[in-house]
Amino acid sequence: MSIKIDLQKCVSCGKCRTICPGNLIFKNDESKAFIKYPDECWGCTACLKECPVQAINYYLGSDIGGKGTFLNTKKEKNLLHWHIYKPNKVEIIITTNVAEANKY
């Protein structure tokens, strides 16, 4: 499991770099984000939740049924939409309310 950052979509906001608990995301010469050691990614998805332009994809490992499946997120006020993309072009969207995430 690891992330991949799309440099074409990255807007150099730096939010992913600030939130990454492992300090694994760096800036290139154009101030675009990149992950230097993807195999060291903790899989916490904090960077996905902070990226305002869906430039970061999280690839699910084959050990949990990923086999080419990846996901990213889109924020809409208190809602977080998890977009899951499967290799067969199927997209699944799961929406969570972040204001109620720790309610129980």
Buried (B, 14 or more C-beta within 10 A) or exposed (E): BBBBBBEEBBEEBBBBBEBBEEEBBEEEEEEBBBBEEBEEBEEBBBBBBBBEEBBBBBBBEEEEEBEEBBBBBBBEEEEBBBBBBBEEEEEEEEEEEEEEEEEE
